Amino acid sequence: MKRIFTFIWKFIFYSVIISVLWVCLYLVINPYLTPYQVFNVFKGNGLTKDWESIDNMSPNILKAVIAAEDANFLNHKGIDWNAVEDAKKYNARNKKGRMRGASTITMQTAKNTFLWHSRNFIRKGLELYFTVLIEAIWGKKRILEVYLNVIELGEGIYGVEAASQKYFNKPALKLTKREAALIATVLPNPIKWSPSKPTAYINGRASTIQARMNQVSLKELE
């Protein structure tokens, strides 16, 4: 039993050390490939990505993803507890309908950068762990920069720069408010929806996001 406990303790200790070093490395070096991207490459989905600095992206896309995915991104510490409570209440009232989540941009970044996509307690626990780490080590600007470069925006398409070139034939720096809102709209279902071929629902949702963008301030990222 002593050997088992020693092994477990060492495994946890070295896992923490490695994960902290991993996060610190990505503070100064851009992730080349994520586990999810590798998985999809082996599935035959291809890989199109073009890393771009957040300073070379239009403020419109920054505001659009915040407005669409996490309105309190610049204020919370990785987990939006108010959104968690709201989701619990909503799901309790609508048990037969679609469940509402409370995943923040930080949580999505942790999942997309370091982990695999699945629904189980182990993966969720690791997601929360990496969420705390990147909030403490990276800060908001780096979190948003990585998020905007690793999110899936079409089959085999990752990051807003690649998406902007694919759907609008222009760099992310030149995205208009409407184009940025359309890209942000498809984030929940990037394989099924397309920013360049919006349905009536996507157009309506994009208009809502575009209106919310006026309430997003980026001063804390400066």
Order of alpha helices (4+ residues) and beta strands (2+ residues): alpha-alpha-beta-alpha-alpha-alpha-alpha-alpha-beta-alpha-alpha-alpha
